[in-house]
Amino acid sequence: GGRGGSMFGRGPIGNTNNRAGGHAEHRLYVGNMDGRMSEGAVLKLFKQFGNLKRCDYLWHVTGPKRGQPRGFCFVEFEKQE
């Protein structure tokens, strides 16, 4: 887990490249995640379905939950399978 050292790009949800003509059909919303599920566990789970291009694992950045997972993420595959 953790926030650093991942080979996948990250960015705020409103600042993704997919909204400007990217491959949104390769991008999945993963919600209702248990707060104990790490970024590494998400990657391990989804890589069995294809090569991952990006994982946006979102964290609270302000307030009392700062630094804790938000309970959802987005995974993007290199191609649709």
C-alpha positions as CSV (number, residue, x, y, z in Angstrom):
1,G,0.0,0.0,0.0
2,G,1.0,3.6,0.5
3,R,0.9,6.5,-1.7
4,G,4.4,6.6,-3.2
5,G,6.5,4.5,-5.6
6,S,3.7,3.3,-7.8
7,M,4.4,2.8,-11.5
8,F,0.9,4.1,-12.3
9,G,0.0,7.7,-12.9
10,R,-2.1,9.6,-10.4
11,G,-4.1,12.8,-10.4
12,P,-7.2,14.4,-9.0
13,I,-10.4,13.0,-10.4
14,G,-11.3,16.2,-12.1
15,N,-7.9,16.3,-13.9
16,T,-7.8,13.0,-15.8
17,N,-6.7,12.8,-19.4
18,N,-9.6,10.5,-20.4
19,R,-12.1,13.3,-20.5
20,A,-10.4,14.9,-23.4
21,G,-10.8,12.2,-26.0
22,G,-8.9,9.4,-24.2
23,H,-9.9,5.8,-23.8
24,A,-12.7,6.1,-21.1
25,E,-14.0,2.7,-22.2
26,H,-10.9,1.1,-20.7
27,R,-11.5,2.9,-17.4
28,L,-13.5,1.4,-14.5
29,Y,-14.9,2.9,-11.4
30,V,-14.4,0.6,-8.3
31,G,-16.6,1.7,-5.4
32,N,-17.7,0.7,-2.0
33,M,-14.2,-0.5,-1.1
34,D,-13.4,-1.5,2.5
35,G,-11.1,1.1,4.0
36,R,-8.5,-1.6,4.8
37,M,-8.0,-2.5,1.1
38,S,-4.7,-1.2,0.0
39,E,-3.7,0.2,-3.4
40,G,-1.5,-2.9,-3.9
41,A,-4.5,-5.2,-3.2
42,V,-6.5,-3.4,-5.9
43,L,-3.7,-3.7,-8.4
44,K,-3.2,-7.4,-7.7
45,L,-7.0,-8.1,-8.0
46,F,-7.4,-6.3,-11.4
47,K,-4.1,-7.2,-13.1
48,Q,-5.4,-10.7,-13.6
49,F,-7.9,-9.3,-16.1
50,G,-5.3,-7.5,-18.3
51,N,-2.4,-5.0,-18.3
52,L,-3.2,-2.0,-16.2
53,K,-2.2,1.4,-17.6
54,R,-3.2,3.5,-14.6
55,C,-4.7,3.3,-11.1
56,D,-6.2,6.4,-9.4
57,Y,-6.5,5.3,-5.7
58,L,-8.1,8.3,-4.1
59,W,-7.3,9.7,-0.6
60,H,-8.9,12.2,1.6
61,V,-6.7,15.3,1.4
62,T,-8.5,17.5,4.0
63,G,-10.5,17.2,7.1
64,P,-10.4,14.6,9.9
65,K,-10.0,11.7,7.5
66,R,-6.9,13.3,5.8
67,G,-4.5,10.5,4.6
68,Q,-7.2,7.8,4.7
69,P,-8.6,6.1,1.5
70,R,-11.8,7.5,0.1
71,G,-13.3,4.1,-0.5
72,F,-13.2,4.2,-4.3
73,C,-10.7,4.2,-7.2
74,F,-10.5,4.1,-10.9
75,V,-8.5,1.5,-12.8
76,E,-7.6,1.8,-16.5
77,F,-6.6,-1.0,-18.7
78,E,-4.2,-0.7,-21.7
79,K,-6.9,-2.2,-24.0
80,Q,-10.5,-3.4,-23.7
81,E,-10.8,-7.1,-23.5
